[in-house]
Amino acid sequence: MTEQSNARWHFRTRAIHVGSSADPQTGAVVPPIHVATTFVQPGAGQWGEFDYSRSGNPTRTAAQEALASLEGGCGSLLFSSGMAATHCATMLLNAGDHLIAGRDIYGGSYRLFHQICHRAGVATTLIDLTDVEQLERALRPTSKMLWLESIGNPLLSVPDLPRWIEVAHRHGLLVGVDNTFATPSLMRPLELGADIVMHSGTKYLGGHSDCLAGALVVRDADLLQQLYFIQNATGAVLSPFDSFLLARGMKTLDLRIRAQSDTALQIAMFLEQHPAVARVLYPGLPSHPDHERAKELLDGAYGAMITFEIHGDVETTARIVKTTRLFQLAVSLGAVESLIEQPATMSHASYDAAARHEAGISDGLIRLSVGLEDPQDLIADLDQALQLASQLA
């Protein structure tokens, strides 16, 4: 089957079939997992498609083909974690360069930019993505990259990506977009003009809390080669078994994220009416400041992450996240089981206190990752936790 014929398939068809041809030797519909670390070459100085598993592996290559197809890129690279992927993208920058990023970003990205990239001489400025003029004000002669999130973490902002990308490109900046929350099922930033898409494949792509993975997808072949050189030189590649798990997870991605999104909307509507809740941030609610933009940019669903703030202090918040039964208290997200956490002390604890306050991450903020359980069971679980916490307050 040619690449042209694959491109005509719909999303779910490509998720199942691209990179997953039947094994030519046995006819197995699931390709074998290639665990070899090295490969016999045709001759001295003559190289086959694969030579050493850090440089390339058949199982990893198959998963990369599938993800590139889903994101609409010319190719992708799989890494040992999402942070390894983000780090690879930042290694395109040199000492003295300047990185601009949105303020509503994952705590691990914040830590990487401010505590690792800073050591390499790369400066970082965080800006509010509600005002595109902030990019103009933040620009320096050394500015080289803009880093965004398709849906922000943890406040679930939905930036005007086409506008931000257009302005950044006008000033010669590369644009990277962390598409973990939206997934290519709901948004494909490369189609909006972004240069690099990053995924924590651990989350929705894998989808079962058993695969640690990261990915970069690009639309330009030269940029892909630059990133591949960095990856091969630094070595943070995805293992064959994790590549297999990631490829398997992507086959059901569209079904999972849409079912989870439907449940998330029901939960968000419940929380918005609950007397113990001060505010709910979910792009599918008309009350969300970016709701209209989310309707335009997201493909028929609003994602499965919910953030809400309670009436109460930090102790009340901690009590709620410890009292749920189906929502398990854990970091990470995007899998079939539902999770709950307090960003200020968990996923975004790497922020210093002032930066957390400036970003709007209060101690009373709670983040939910909605899984595939029955919506009514999840609502009942949250209701009992909120009521118990209110009684003890």
C-alpha positions in Angstrom: 0.0 0.0 0.0 1.4 3.4 -1.0 1.7 6.4 1.2 -0.8 8.2 -1.1 -3.5 5.5 -0.5 -2.9 5.6 3.3 -3.5 9.4 3.3 -7.0 8.9 1.9 -7.9 6.7 4.9 -9.8 8.2 7.8 -8.2 8.6 11.2 -9.3 5.4 12.9 -8.3 3.3 9.8 -4.8 4.8 9.8 -4.5 4.3 13.5 -5.1 0.6 13.0 -3.3 -0.1 9.8 -0.4 2.3 9.2 2.8 0.7 10.5 1.0 -2.5 11.2 1.2 -4.7 8.1 0.9 -8.5 8.5 4.2 -10.2 9.1 5.4 -11.4 5.7 7.1 -14.5 7.1 4.3 -15.9 9.2 1.2 -13.9 8.2 0.7 -12.7 11.8 -1.6 -9.7 11.9 0.4 -8.3 14.8 4.0 -7.5 13.8 6.7 -9.1 16.0 8.6 -7.2 18.6 12.2 -6.8 17.5 14.3 -6.9 20.6 17.7 -7.1 18.8 20.2 -4.4 19.7 22.3 -4.9 16.6 21.8 -6.0 13.0 24.0 -7.9 10.6 25.2 -5.6 7.7 25.7 -6.6 4.1 29.4 -5.7 4.1 32.1 -3.6 5.7 31.1 0.0 5.3 27.8 -1.1 3.8 24.8 -0.2 5.8 21.3 -1.8 5.8 18.1 -0.1 7.0 19.0 -0.9 10.6 22.4 -1.2 12.2 22.1 -0.5 15.9 18.9 -0.2 17.9 19.7 3.3 19.3 19.8 4.5 15.7 16.8 2.6 14.5 14.6 -0.4 15.4 11.9 -2.0 13.3 9.3 -2.0 16.1 10.0 1.7 16.9 9.9 2.6 13.2 6.5 1.1 12.8 5.1 3.1 15.7 6.7 6.2 14.4 5.0 5.7 11.0 1.6 5.4 12.7 2.0 8.5 14.8 3.4 10.6 11.9 0.3 9.6 9.9 -2.1 10.6 12.7 -0.5 14.0 13.2 0.0 14.7 9.5 3.7 14.9 9.7 6.5 13.8 7.4 8.0 11.7 10.2 8.2 11.2 13.9 10.7 10.2 16.6 9.9 8.2 19.7 11.7 8.8 23.0 12.0 7.2 26.4 9.7 9.8 27.9 7.8 13.0 27.1 10.5 15.1 28.8 13.2 13.4 26.7 11.3 14.5 23.6 10.9 18.1 24.9 14.6 18.2 25.8 15.6 17.1 22.3 13.5 19.9 20.8 15.2 22.5 23.1 18.6 21.1 22.0 18.0 22.8 18.7 18.8 26.0 20.6 22.3 27.2 21.3 23.8 29.0 24.3 22.6 32.6 24.2 19.3 31.8 22.5 15.9 32.8 24.0 12.9 30.5 24.4 9.3 31.9 24.8 6.6 29.7 26.3 3.0 30.0 27.5 2.5 30.3 31.2 -0.1 27.5 31.4 2.4 24.6 30.9 3.3 21.3 32.4 5.4 21.6 35.6 8.1 19.3 34.1 8.4 21.6 31.1 8.7 24.6 33.4 11.5 22.8 35.3 13.3 21.8 32.2 13.2 25.3 30.8 14.2 27.1 34.0 16.7 24.6 35.6 18.2 22.6 32.7 18.0 24.8 29.6 19.1 27.8 31.8 22.4 25.9 32.6 23.0 25.5 28.9 22.7 29.3 28.4 19.2 29.3 27.0 16.9 32.0 28.6 13.2 31.5 29.0 10.3 33.9 29.2 6.8 32.8 30.1 3.9 34.9 28.7 0.1 35.0 29.0 -1.4 33.4 25.9 -4.6 35.5 26.1 -2.7 38.4 24.5 -0.7 37.9 21.3 0.9 41.3 21.8 2.8 39.8 24.7 4.8 37.8 22.2 5.9 41.0 20.5 6.9 42.5 23.9 8.8 39.4 24.9 10.8 39.1 21.7 14.6 39.6 21.8 17.1 39.5 19.0 18.1 36.1 20.3 14.5 34.6 20.4 14.4 31.4 18.5 11.5 29.2 19.7 7.9 29.5 20.9 6.6 26.6 23.0 2.9 26.2 23.4 0.3 23.7 24.6 -2.8 22.9 22.5 -4.7 22.6 25.8 -2.8 24.2 28.7 -1.8 22.3 31.9 -3.4 22.6 34.4 -5.7 25.5 33.7 -6.9 24.1 30.3 -6.5 27.2 28.3 -7.0 26.9 24.6 -4.7 29.4 22.8 -5.4 30.8 19.4 -2.8 28.6 17.8 -3.1 29.8 14.2 -2.6 33.4 15.3 0.3 32.6 17.6 2.0 30.5 15.0 1.6 33.2 12.3 3.1 35.9 14.5 6.0 33.6 15.7 6.9 32.6 12.1 6.8 36.3 11.0 9.6 36.8 13.5 11.5 33.7 12.5 10.7 31.6 15.5 10.3 27.8 15.4 7.0 26.8 17.0 6.7 23.7 19.1 3.3 22.5 20.4 2.8 20.0 23.3 -0.3 18.2 22.0 -0.6 15.7 24.8 -4.0 16.9 26.2 -5.8 17.3 22.8 -4.1 14.3 21.0 -4.2 14.2 17.2 -7.7 12.9 17.4 -9.0 16.3 18.5 -6.3 18.7 17.1 -3.4 18.5 14.7 -1.1 21.5 15.2 1.1 20.7 12.2 -2.0 21.4 10.0 -2.2 24.8 11.7 1.4 25.6 10.8 3.3 24.4 13.8 6.9 23.1 13.2 7.1 20.5 16.0 4.5 18.6 17.9 5.4 16.9 21.1 3.6 14.1 23.0 3.9 12.5 26.3 3.0 9.2 24.8 2.7 7.9 28.3 -0.7 9.6 28.4 -3.5 9.2 25.8 -1.4 7.6 23.0 -0.5 4.6 25.3 -3.6 5.0 27.3 -3.2 2.2 29.9 -0.6 3.5 32.4 1.9 0.9 31.4 4.0 2.6 28.7 6.5 5.4 29.4 7.1 7.2 26.1 7.6 10.6 24.3 7.4 11.7 20.7 8.2 14.5 18.3 6.4 14.9 15.0 7.4 17.4 12.3 6.3 18.4 8.9 9.7 19.4 7.4 12.2 16.7 6.4 15.3 18.8 7.2 14.0 19.5 10.7 13.4 15.8 11.2 17.0 15.0 10.3 18.3 17.7 12.8 16.2 16.2 15.6 17.1 12.6 14.6 20.8 13.6 14.8 20.3 14.9 18.3 18.3 11.8 19.4 20.8 9.4 18.0 23.7 11.3 19.5 22.1 11.5 23.0 20.3 8.2 23.0 17.0 8.7 24.8 15.1 6.3 22.4 12.0 4.2 23.1 12.4 0.5 23.8 11.0 -2.1 21.5 8.4 -3.3 24.0 7.2 0.2 24.8 7.1 0.9 21.1 4.8 -2.1 20.7 2.6 -0.9 23.6 2.4 2.6 22.2 1.4 1.3 18.7 -1.2 -0.9 20.3 -2.6 2.0 22.3 -2.9 4.3 19.3 -5.3 1.8 17.6 -8.0 2.7 20.1 -7.0 6.4 20.7 -10.0 8.0 18.9 -12.5 5.7 20.6 -11.0 6.3 24.0 -10.6 10.1 23.9 -14.1 10.7 22.6 -15.7 8.5 25.2 -13.6 10.1 27.9 -14.5 13.5 26.6 -18.2 12.7 26.8 -17.9 11.7 30.4 -15.7 14.7 31.2 -18.4 17.0 30.0 -21.0 15.4 32.2 -18.7 15.6 35.2 -17.8 19.3 34.5 -21.5 20.1 34.3 -22.1 18.4 37.7 -19.2 20.2 39.3 -20.3 23.6 38.0 -23.6 23.1 40.0 -22.0 21.8 43.2 -22.1 24.2 46.2 -18.6 23.1 47.3 -17.0 24.1 44.0 -15.9 27.7 43.4 -15.1 27.4 39.7 -14.7 24.8 37.0 -12.3 25.0 34.0 -13.3 22.7 31.1 -13.2 23.9 27.5 -16.6 22.2 26.8 -18.4 24.5 29.2 -19.8 27.8 27.9 -18.4 29.4 31.0 -14.8 28.6 29.9 -13.1 31.7 28.6 -11.8 29.9 25.5 -15.0 27.9 24.8 -15.7 29.4 21.4 -12.1 29.0 20.3 -12.2 25.4 21.5 -15.3 24.8 19.4 -13.4 26.0 16.4 -10.0 24.2 17.0 -11.0 20.9 18.6 -12.6 18.2 16.5 -16.0 17.6 18.0 -14.9 17.0 21.7 -13.1 18.9 24.4 -10.7 16.5 26.0 -10.9 14.5 29.2 -9.1 16.8 31.6 -11.0 18.9 34.2 -9.6 21.4 36.6 -11.8 22.9 39.4 -11.3 25.0 42.5 -13.1 24.4 45.8 -14.4 26.6 48.5 -11.8 25.8 51.2 -8.2 25.8 52.3 -5.3 23.6 51.4 -6.2 21.0 54.0 -9.7 20.7 52.6 -8.3 20.2 49.1 -5.9 17.5 50.3 -8.8 15.8 52.1 -10.9 15.7 48.9 -8.1 14.2 46.7 -7.5 11.5 49.4 -11.2 10.7 49.9 -12.2 9.7 46.3 -12.4 6.0 45.7 -12.5 5.6 41.9 -10.4 8.7 41.2 -7.0 7.5 42.3 -4.6 10.0 43.8 -1.7 10.0 41.3 0.1 12.1 38.8 -0.1 11.4 35.1 -3.2 11.3 33.1 -4.9 10.1 29.9 -5.4 6.4 30.8 -8.4 4.2 31.1 -8.6 4.7 34.9 -9.5 8.1 36.4 -7.0 10.0 38.4 -7.1 13.0 40.7 -4.3 15.3 42.0 -3.5 18.7 43.5 -1.3 20.6 41.0 0.3 22.9 43.6 1.8 20.0 45.5 2.1 17.4 42.8 2.3 17.9 39.0 3.3 21.6 39.3 5.3 21.4 42.5 8.5 22.3 40.6 7.1 25.9 40.1 8.4 28.3 42.8 5.5 29.7 44.9 5.5 33.1 43.2 5.4 31.6 39.7 2.6 29.3 40.7 0.6 32.3 42.0 1.3 34.3 38.8 0.2 31.3 36.7 -3.1 31.0 38.7 -2.3 27.6 40.3 -3.8 28.0 43.7 -3.7 25.5 46.6 -7.4 24.9 46.1 -7.0 23.7 42.5 -7.8 20.1 41.7 -7.1 18.4 38.4 -9.0 15.4 37.1 -8.0 12.9 34.4 -11.3 11.3 33.4 -11.1 7.6 32.4 -13.5 5.1 30.9 -15.5 4.2 34.0 -19.3 4.8 34.0 -20.0 8.5 34.3 -22.5 8.1 37.1 -20.1 6.2 39.2 -17.5 8.9 38.8 -20.0 11.6 39.6 -21.1 9.8 42.7 -17.5 9.3 43.8 -16.7 13.1 43.5 -20.0 14.0 45.2 -19.3 11.8 48.3 -15.7 13.2 48.6 -16.9 16.8 48.3 -19.7 16.3 50.8 -17.4 14.6 53.3 -14.8 17.3 53.0 -17.4 20.0 53.5 -18.7 18.3 56.6 -15.2 18.1 58.1 -14.2 21.7 57.2 
